[in-house]
Structure formats: structure tokens, C-alpha cells
Amino acid sequence: MDSLDQLQDIAAFVAVGELGSLARAGVQLGIPVVMVSKRLSALERWTGTKLTMRGGRSIQLTADGQIYFARAKPLVAAVHSVYAETVAAAASTQGRLVVSMPPDFGNSWISPLLGDFIRAHPAIELELDLCPEVVDPSVMRVDVAIRVGPVHEQFLIARPLGAIAQHVFAAPDYLAGAPALNRPQDLEAHACILLEKPPGGTTWTFSKSDEKVDVRVAGRLSTNQVQMAHQLVNQGHGIAALPVYPGAFSEAARTGVRVLADWQMASVPVYALLPSRLVSPKTKLFIDYLASALSFADTNAGGDASRRLSRT
């Protein structure tokens, strides 16, 4: 017998002791009378003690049963209290909410958008964990983790929030001394700055009208930080395909320019990773706000539709 079965048997015994009837105990517990009887018998086998005396429709506690009842009743009441408090907490939009996200995305996208949420929900304590690593919410004990990029792990529970446009950027100083760049295939002759460097190499995919081009790119520099890639571009070290974060291009706006502007790249998906399919109201509140706020902020960020993060 496991602990849960024992607890259910004890709860059935306490209900019978309080109500003096198997039938009334069954109604209170929401289980058939025969199940109440089975739970009493199981508890007596487990304790090795006769706890009840049954006669007709009534049931009485033995001397040992009365002692056990006096000790078990507060235990069952405490369990019910913990359950009620847990349900109430899960149903409320208050308390601590831990959110993990990549530093670049947090600083550029999330930080400017938090003001309205904080003011609208003063009972929520927001803890922001800026982590460049892939976070599994079920392991790291966070309420939600924001992932920028595809989710390959099938064990993760992911809710799509939208997608961020990405373009190819380079500094004028770099372009002045580099080979011509008129079509995607020309990138093969250029030094590319990579945001990831898989063992099999990196491919950038471009499209224009009905045409699609896959280009294998290479370079000596790679980083897992978007802001670092921005800086490397600005310093003239090469060409990078970068997600377009509002505000993140304050430097690139002065020194970096978009190249191959007639071609489109696939957008970068954004996901909310969750520890469970059972989402608390405060977590859902934050996710819904985030999707809406990101879309609104981008729509009103100077009318650049290429930066839009839309809800899916």
C-alpha cells in the first residue's frame, strides 16, 4: 500500500467516525458505500487493529478506533487545508513568477514592455532570469522560459508566441574591401559571423517571389549572443544574419547596413516553454500579455513591418 492509498483510507475512516454512517461518509467523500467499506478494511489490515464495529446501518468506533480517530482527524484536516490553500494559490494572479529568457531578447524586447504589466498586476513578484543557455522549465524550476529560435526537444512543452524577422547586415567599411554582394550565392566568398555553428555547417535560406536559395556560409567568428554579433558587424569583421530586435540596432543603425534587401530570410520563431500543460493563471496572464505587448510595440516602432513579432 502506498502513501496516497493510506491517506485516502484514513480520510474515509475519519469521515465515518464523524458521521457514524458508511452511506453519509460515501456522500461526503463522493465515492460508493462499497468503496468506503473497502477503505476501512484496508486501514484495519494495515494497522492490524479493529477500528470499527458495524451493526445494521450504524457504525461505531472501537476503543482503539477512538484513539486513532482523535489522532487522525487533525491530520486529515491539515491535508484538506493544504489542498485548499494550494488550489487557491494556483487560481490566483499573485505571488512569485519566475521567467527565464536570453539576455539579448530580455534587454531589447522585454525590458521596455514590462512597465504596463508591473503596474497592472502589483500582486505579482516578477523574477527575471537572463540566461543564454537553453532552459528546461521542469528542471530549472521556472514558471516560463522564453526561447528565441526553433524548439527541437520533443519533451519540452512549447507555446508559439510569434516570429521575429531576420536580415543580413554588414558595415560599410567591410563592404568597401570585400567581394561584390549582389545575390545570396555571393555570400560564399564572404566572412560570415555565425550565431550558431553546428557540426554539419551553417546554411542561410533566402527567398524572393517563387525563388528559394540555400547558401552554405562560413566564417572564423561565431557567438551565442546577438549583441556580440551586432558589435562584430559594426567593427567590420564580417556579415551576419541577425534577428531584428527593437533598440538592439542602435549601434548598427549608425554603422551597419542591411544587404541583400530584395531577399527575405525565414523568421526566427519565439516560444514560451512551460514546465507543465497545467498553466497557472498568473503564468498565462504573463504569456498573453507578452504576446500582445510584443506585437503592439513592434507595430508602433516606426512602422517597420519587417520587425513585427505577431501572435500565432
N, C-alpha and C positions, 0 to 999 in steps of 0.2 A: 504494500500500500504506500503510495507516495504522499507527500505533504499536503498537496491540494485535496486529495481524497479525504485525508484525515480532517482537514479543516472543514470540508463540506459535511462530514459525518458529525463533527462537533456542533456545527451550526444547526443541523437537523435535531440533534439531541437537545440543545438549548431551546429551540422553538417548541419542542414537545414539552419540555419542562415548564415553560412559561404558559403554554396554552392548555396543557393537560389533555390533548387530543391529537391523534395522528392526522385526522382529517383537517383540523384547523391549521396544524403545522404545515401540511401539504399546501393548503391555500396560501399561507403566508410566504412559503418558500417558492411557490409556483411549480411544484413537482407532484406527481401522483402519490397517493397514500402508500402504495406498494413500494415506492422508492424511499419514502420516509422510513418505512419499516426495515428495508434492506440496509439503510444507513445506520439505524440504531443497532441492528445485529452486527454489522461490520465494526462499529465502535466498541461493542461489548467484546467481540473476539479480539480486537486489537489491545484493549485494556486488560482482558482476562477477568473482567468483573461484571456481575449482573447489575445493570444500572436502572432498569425499569421493571415494573410489574404491570402486566396488561390484564384487564378484566372488562369484558364487554366492549363498550365504546370508549371507556375511560382508560387512562394510563397514569400510573403513579411512579414516582421515583423511589428507589430503594434508599437505604441509609447511605450506602456508598454513592448512589446516584445523586443524592442531595449534596454531598461533599463535592463531587465532580462538577455538578451544576454551578455551585457557588464560585468555583474557580474558573469555569469555562465561560460563564456569562460575560464577565468583563473582557475576556479575550475576544469573543465574537463581536462585542460592542466596539472594541478598538479597531478590529478589522473593518467593520462597516464604516466607522468614522474615517479611516484612512482612504477607503474606497470613495466615499462621498467627497472628501477633500480633493482627491486625485481627479475625479470626474469634473468637479467644479473648476479646478485649475486648468484642465485641458480644454474646457469650454470657454475660458476667459481670454480676453485680449490684454493680458497684463503679465508682468514678470520678465524674466531674462530671456533674451532672444540672441543666440549666437549665430553669426553669419560669417562664413569664410569666402574669400574672393581673391583673385590675383591682384597684386599691388597696383599695376598699371590701370587695370579696369576700375579698381576701387577709387584710386585718386582722381582719375579722369572722368569717369562716368558717374560713379555712385556718390562720391562726396558732395558734389554740387546739388544733388537731388534729395538729400536726406532731411533738409530743413522742414519741409511740409509734413513729412511723416513724423518727425520728432515732436513737432508742435501739435499734431492731430492726435497723437497717442502718448500722452505723458506718463501713462502707467507701464509702458514697455521700456525695459532696460536693454538697450541695444549694444551688443558687444561685437565689434568688427575685427575679424582676424584676417590680415592681409598676408596671404601665403602663396608663393609661386608654385608650390607643389600641388599635384592632384590630390584632392581631399575626398575621402570616403566618409560621408556623414555618419554612417552607422558605426564606424571605428573611432573617429576623432571626436565624437560626441558634440557635433554642431547641429543646429536646427536646420540649416540650409547652407549649401555650398554653391557658389556661382562658378560655372565652368564656361570659359570662352574657348570655343573650339569643339571639335567632334567628341562624342562620348562613345568609346569603343567597348568599354567594360559592360558586359551584359548584366552583371549583378547590381549595377547602380540603378537607382530609381530617378529618372530624369524627366523634368517638365520643360519643354522648349519655351523660351521666352521671346525668341526672335533671332535676328541675324544682323551682323554688322558688316557693312561694305568694306572691302579692302582694295587698295590701289597700289600701283608701283611708283616709288618715289626715288629721286636721286638729287644730289646737289649740283648746281650749275658748274661748279669747279670740277667735279668729277666728269660730267658730261663733256666738258670742253676738251679733255685729254683722252677720252675713251672712244672706241669704235662707234660708228653710226648706230642709232637705235630707232628704227622705223617700224619694225614689226616684231612680234613676240620671239620669233626664232633668233633674232639678233642677240637676245639675252645670253645665248650660249657662249658668246665671246666676251661677256662682261663679268666683273667680280660682283657676286650677289651676296648679300647679307641675309643669313637664314635665321628664322625664328625657331626652327627645329631642324635637326639633322639626322633623319632616320638612316639606318644602315644601308638600305637599298637606294639611297639618293633622294633628292627632292625634285618634285615636278610641280610647276606652276601651270595652271589651266586658264586659258583665255577664250573668250567668245565674242563674236561680233556678227549680228544678224544670224544666219544659219551656219556660220563657220565656227569651228572649235579647234583650238590648237593646244597641244600639250608640249611643254618645253622643259627639258631637263636642265636645271640650273645648278651652279656650283660656286663655291667661294671659300675663302680661308676663314671667314668670320661667321660665327653663329652665336646666338644668345637665346635665353628663355624669357627675356624681358623686352617688352615692346618699347619702353622708354629708352633703353640702351640702344636698340636698333635705330630709333629716331636719331640719337646722338651720333651714331656711326655714319648714318646717311648725311647728316648736317656737316660732319667733318670731312666728307668727300671720300669715304672708304669704299663706297660701292652703291649698289641698288638694292632696295628692299621692298617686299610686298608687305604692306602694313595695314592692320585694321584701322579704320578712321574713327578715333576717339575725339569727342568734343574737347577742346582745350589742350589735348595732348600734342597738337601740332603747332603750339605757339612758337617753337624754335623752327620747325620745318616750314612754317609759313614764311619765314624770312630767308631761309637758305635752301630748303628742299622744294622741289617742284614735281608735279605728277608727270610721269612719262607714259607713253602708250595710252593716252587718254581716250582714244577711239575704241579701245578694247575693254571688256569687263572681266573681272575675276569673280570666282564664286565667293559668296559672302561667308563670313565666319559665324557659325551658329553660337547662340548663347543659351545655356541651360541652367535651371535650378535643380541641383541634386539634393535628394531628400533621404533621410535615414529610414523612412517607412512610408507606405502608401497612406497611412493614417496621419494626416497633416493637421496640426493644431490650428485653431482659429488665428492665433497671432502670427504663425508662420505663413498661413495662406494670405493673411492681410498684407504682410510684407511683400510676398511674391507678386500678388495682384497689383500692389502699389508700384513695385519696381517696374513691372512690365509696362504699366500705364505711364509712369513718370518718364521712363527712358524714351518711349515713343513720343510723348509730348515735348520733352526737352529737345529732341533731335528735330522734330517738325518745326520748332521755333528757333532753331540755331542758325539763322541766316538763310533759311530756305535751301540749303544744300541737301537735296533729296538723296544724294549718294551716301549720306551719313545716317540714314534712317535706321533705327532699330525698331522693327514693328512687331506687334504681338502676333502669335500664330494661334 
